Amino acid sequence: MIKAVTGTKDILPADIPYWRHLENIVTATMTRFNYKEIRTPVFEDTSLFARGIGESTDIVSKEMYTFIDRGGASLTLKPEMTAGVVRAFVEHSLDKKQSLNKLFYISPMFRQERPQAGRFRQFHQFGAEALGSNDPLLDAEMIIIAYDIFVQLGLKNLSVKINSLGVPESREKYKKILREFLLPHFEQLTNESKKRFDTNILRIFDSKEGQDQKILVNAPLLIEHLDNESLEHFEKVKSALLSSNIPFEIDPKLVRGLDYYTHTTFEVVSGSVGSQSALCGGGRYNLLVKELGGPDIPGVGFASGIERVLLACENEKSLQTSADQIDIYLVTIEKNLSSFAYKTAVELRRKGSLVEMDYLSRSVKAQMREANKFNAKYVLMIGGDEFAKGVLLLKNMSSGEQMEIMKEDFDKILSTVKGK
Ligand code: HAM
């Protein structure tokens, strides 16, 4: 038997109500904050991600699904949305139509990571990007949107972590200081951190290894070496969060795995999902648009992993979906009436009712069982003495009440079922 590829998963009909519920909350919340939906292709030119996310990041150096197509082009399944959104923004000169573009998305992403609970190779993100303003209020807005969505999903065990990576000049100065601090400890670092020492020294803070953590305890922190402009920006983000009642903590070691950040970075972490605890991550990226060939336009955004969020909801039992119900189940008593039943079902569906009928030539008893299984509000009996009289019997399944309705009086059936 052929099975789903490792790290991918089917979203079965029983899961769909939870996905729909989340997607509805995301769309409604984004709309209230005046974000407009954008959809970009599933694959892009490989160079977009290499340039946008950074060659030395884990995503680009070891996780991308890259392939050569039949025309010889190197393409990559999108591992994240920001690079694609910025590419579309530049390509269509969206800044000419609107000085601030507030965009949101819900889309599958692809990363060849080691699968575990809450980590997949095809996963889904919802997220937002605001392009065109350096206002710290927008940094805070991203955090507020994400947090509000999680709260609407009933999640409680949340913490918001924020940090500032400043601007490249102060960051470069700080990297030198960090290098000087780590150099005497170099031999004690894990192999991964030794590699990062040269390629991306800040990412050593991401290490979960005790060996590295021991050394990092006394490390100088970027936040202590920020320039005034960055500190001011960060202060404004903090006060906007305070005034919006978002609880947060400052995590000076939050560096994030993508290279494009400047100023604010943040994550919302759940205590309910095990080691893959980041429900979302994001931050400001004031240099990315230019880096990808566009004008000098600042941006800020976030993305959240839907599978992980739904796992948190499941573990916190925060969501209840109502049991499925159909409006009418048509019970065909005599087999020769099945084409009449079919016509009736189609007509009632076209008029807006959720209708099911028998397609397996089942006995009346088996059809009644099926009606119960579908949790039918009404059963419409087609056949018997009533049919000979020109009427159908409509039975209310909760009260047991029955009424006769003229055979083709669809409007009467509908008004009864809808309770009008
Ligand atoms: P990221 O931190 O790489 O950021 O991913 C954002 C979120 O996607 C994570 O916090 C996690 O919830 C989810 N996620 C990532 N990888 C996986 C995986 N393999 N399986 C399941 N869920 C996963 C970004 O993608 C940036 N584009 C965020 C951003 C937008 N920054 C600015 N704008």
Residues whose N, C-alpha, C, O or C-beta is under 5 A from the ligand:
A	BS01	HAM	E80 M81 T82 R111 E113 G118 R119 F120 F123 A128 A278 L279 C280 G281 G282 G283 V300 G301 F302 A303 S304 G305 R308
